[in-house]
Amino acid sequence: MKYQSDLYHARAHKKQIQAGLKRLKKRNSREVDTLFHEQHDQVFQEIDCLSCANCCKTTSPIFRDIDIKRISKHLRMKETEFIDSYLEMDIDEDWVLKKAPCHFLNEQDNTCNIYGVRPLACREYPHTDRKKMTQILSLTERNTRVCPAVSRMVRNLLENDV
């Protein structure tokens, strides 16, 4: 994988990342948003999701009822058939994929076969451009080990001792 070093860094420095994000959580929420949004824009000029797709290969988004309805309609399936074919309920009682990689990932070019109707969680991933980042820093920390872009953003922020 092209961005393996970013993920390796996140795994090797998990404790330091957790401590750094804990410090960030104490800062002004708007300031943290600005820092993340700047990093988000910068890093996604350098990293191409289609050359990675690790999120699609290793994790599952949450499928909300409206996602299930939209995707099953697109696939011309009954909602129950879609659920039976692809989803299971996790311990938090959320619908998630039964297995990874995602069934809808085209492994030749890492594109999504349902891109236009993909779940909201996929559309918003990796969540580093949203407001109130301080509320999701634990999710961001976990995402450093899945998404090289998140790993690089957090690394940049912590190396600049923000």
C-alpha positions as CSV (number, residue, x, y, z in Angstrom):
1,M,0.0,0.0,0.0
2,K,1.3,3.4,-1.0
3,Y,0.7,5.1,2.4
4,Q,1.7,2.3,4.6
5,S,4.3,4.4,6.5
6,D,1.5,6.8,7.7
7,L,-0.5,3.9,9.1
8,Y,2.7,2.3,10.6
9,H,3.5,5.6,12.3
10,A,-0.1,5.8,13.8
11,R,0.2,2.3,15.2
12,A,3.7,2.8,16.5
13,H,2.9,6.1,18.2
14,K,-0.6,5.3,19.5
15,K,0.0,6.5,23.1
16,Q,1.6,9.8,21.9
17,I,-1.3,10.4,19.5
18,Q,-3.8,9.7,22.3
19,A,-2.0,12.1,24.6
20,G,-1.7,14.8,21.9
21,L,-5.4,14.6,21.0
22,K,-6.3,14.7,24.7
23,R,-4.4,18.1,24.9
24,L,-6.2,19.3,21.7
25,K,-9.6,18.5,23.3
26,K,-8.9,21.1,26.0
27,R,-8.5,23.8,23.4
28,N,-11.1,26.1,22.0
29,S,-13.4,24.0,19.8
30,R,-13.5,26.5,16.9
31,E,-9.7,26.7,16.9
32,V,-9.4,22.9,16.8
33,D,-11.9,22.9,13.9
34,T,-9.8,25.4,12.0
35,L,-6.6,23.4,12.6
36,F,-8.2,20.2,11.3
37,H,-9.9,21.8,8.4
38,E,-6.6,23.4,7.2
39,Q,-4.9,20.0,7.6
40,H,-7.8,18.3,5.8
41,D,-7.5,20.5,2.8
42,Q,-3.7,20.3,2.7
43,V,-3.4,16.5,3.1
44,F,-6.1,15.7,0.6
45,Q,-4.1,17.6,-2.0
46,E,-1.4,15.0,-1.4
47,I,-3.3,11.8,-0.8
48,D,-5.6,10.1,-3.3
49,C,-8.2,7.9,-1.6
50,L,-8.5,5.7,-4.7
51,S,-4.8,4.7,-4.4
52,C,-5.6,3.4,-0.8
53,A,-9.2,2.5,0.0
54,N,-8.1,1.0,3.3
55,C,-11.3,2.2,4.9
56,C,-13.3,0.1,2.4
57,K,-11.0,-2.8,2.8
58,T,-10.9,-3.0,6.6
59,T,-13.9,-1.3,8.2
60,S,-17.6,-1.0,7.8
61,P,-19.7,2.2,7.8
62,I,-22.9,2.3,9.7
63,F,-25.9,1.9,7.5
64,R,-28.8,4.1,8.6
65,D,-32.4,3.1,7.6
66,I,-32.4,5.8,5.0
67,D,-29.1,4.4,3.5
68,I,-30.6,0.9,3.4
69,K,-33.7,2.2,1.6
70,R,-31.7,4.3,-0.9
71,I,-29.2,1.6,-1.7
72,S,-31.6,-1.3,-1.9
73,K,-33.8,0.8,-4.3
74,H,-30.7,1.5,-6.4
75,L,-29.9,-2.2,-6.5
76,R,-33.6,-3.1,-7.2
77,M,-33.7,-5.2,-4.1
78,K,-36.1,-5.4,-1.2
79,E,-34.7,-3.8,1.9
80,T,-34.9,-7.1,3.8
81,E,-33.1,-8.8,0.9
82,F,-30.3,-6.2,1.0
83,I,-30.0,-6.6,4.8
84,D,-29.9,-10.4,4.6
85,S,-27.3,-10.3,1.8
86,Y,-24.9,-7.7,3.1
87,L,-25.5,-6.5,6.6
88,E,-25.5,-7.6,10.2
89,M,-26.4,-5.8,13.5
90,D,-23.3,-5.0,15.6
91,I,-23.1,-4.8,19.4
92,D,-24.2,-1.2,19.4
93,E,-27.3,-2.3,17.4
94,D,-26.1,-0.5,14.2
95,W,-26.3,-2.1,10.7
96,V,-22.8,-2.8,9.4
97,L,-21.3,-4.9,6.7
98,K,-21.1,-8.7,7.3
99,K,-17.5,-8.8,6.0
100,A,-14.6,-6.8,4.7
101,P,-13.6,-5.7,2.2
102,C,-16.8,-3.9,1.3
103,H,-18.8,-5.9,-1.2
104,F,-19.3,-2.7,-3.3
105,L,-15.5,-2.0,-3.6
106,N,-14.2,-2.5,-7.1
107,E,-10.8,-4.1,-6.2
108,Q,-9.2,-3.3,-9.6
109,D,-9.4,0.5,-9.2
110,N,-10.7,1.0,-5.6
111,T,-13.9,2.7,-6.9
112,C,-17.2,2.2,-5.3
113,N,-20.0,0.4,-7.3
114,I,-22.7,2.4,-5.4
115,Y,-20.8,5.7,-5.1
116,G,-23.8,7.9,-5.9
117,V,-25.9,6.3,-3.3
118,R,-23.3,5.3,-0.7
119,P,-24.1,5.5,3.0
120,L,-23.7,8.9,4.8
121,A,-20.9,7.5,6.9
122,C,-18.9,6.8,3.7
123,R,-19.7,10.3,2.3
124,E,-18.5,12.0,5.5
125,Y,-15.4,9.8,6.1
126,P,-12.9,10.5,7.5
127,H,-14.9,13.2,9.4
128,T,-11.9,15.6,9.6
129,D,-13.7,18.5,7.9
130,R,-16.7,18.6,10.2
131,K,-17.6,21.1,13.0
132,K,-17.0,20.3,16.7
133,M,-13.9,18.1,16.0
134,T,-13.3,18.0,19.8
135,Q,-16.4,15.8,20.2
136,I,-15.0,13.1,17.9
137,L,-11.3,13.1,18.7
138,S,-11.5,9.5,20.0
139,L,-12.9,8.4,16.6
140,T,-10.2,10.5,14.9
141,E,-7.6,8.7,17.0
142,R,-9.0,5.3,15.8
143,N,-9.1,6.5,12.3
144,T,-5.4,7.3,12.3
145,R,-4.9,3.5,12.2
146,V,-7.2,3.1,9.2
147,C,-6.8,6.2,7.1
148,P,-3.3,7.5,6.1
149,A,-4.8,10.9,5.5
150,V,-6.0,11.1,9.1
151,S,-2.7,9.8,10.4
152,R,-0.8,12.4,8.4
153,M,-3.2,15.2,9.6
154,V,-2.8,14.3,13.2
155,R,0.9,13.8,12.9
156,N,1.3,17.3,11.3
157,L,-0.8,18.8,14.0
158,L,1.1,17.2,16.9
159,E,4.5,17.7,15.3
160,N,3.7,21.5,15.2
161,D,2.8,21.2,18.8
162,V,-0.6,22.8,18.4
